[in-house]
Amino acid sequence: MPRSCVVSIRLGTLGVAVKRLRQLRFILVANSKKQSGDVEAYVEGGVRRLGDRVRSLRVERGLSQEALARMLTAVGRPFHQTTVAKLEKGARPTSVEELYLLALIFETDVPSLFTTDPEVEVQSRLARLAGEAARLAGELADRQRHTESLQSEYEQVVARYNQLLQELSPSTREGLQRDG
């Protein structure tokens, strides 16, 4: 499983809450647009924003359209450079699966693919970093417990060694200490 996927899966409560709030905000905006009768323009705007955002994220990471197509293909969604170009122009519908794969590749969440608002991107990055920090803190605690366990085991072995050493005759003990 890719590392970014593991991080996404292990997001802490804060990260999940932030993500859900963004999704609810997206739904509320969509509903308000629907009520005003501007659904088609709203959808077209979303498709354009998605294309612009994918292009921006791709360029920001120094990827060509061909490289992005190869990455999408590698994670299970066959893409060609021309498909990426159409997506970026807003000339191609995008499936939910493709949205999630793009979010995975760009290490962001799906709602962030539809906005160029720097604050939303920073919030998304903060949520990802909070999840990563929580994972690392857990791993550090596990390693500290393991280190303490090894330290205790080491001290027991040294104590048993010294105890056995005391049971030897003085001449044998001196010979062992000389040899190593």
C-alpha angles and dihedrals in degrees: 000000000000115000093239089054091053090050091049091049092049097050110143125240091272093055093048091049093050091048092050092048090053091050091050091049089051090051092048092051090048091050093049090051091049091052091053090055094242097117098128093050090046092052092046090049090051092050090050092047090050092051092047092047094048090050091048094049092045093051091042089058094044095245126148120221087252092053092050090049090052091049092051090048090050092055092051107273112104108225135167129204090256090055090054090048091052091047091052091049091050089241096122133059115241124216125225089246090055091049091054092046091050090049089050093049093046092042094236136103128265098255089054089061089069100051138063091194105131091209092058090049091050090049090050092050091047090053091049091048091048089054092047091048091051091050092049092047089054091047091048091051090050091050092047090053089048091049091050090049091050091047091053092047090049092051091050092051092048091048091049090046091052091046092052091044089057090054092061124089114264093249093051090045091052090049092053093047091050093049097050 
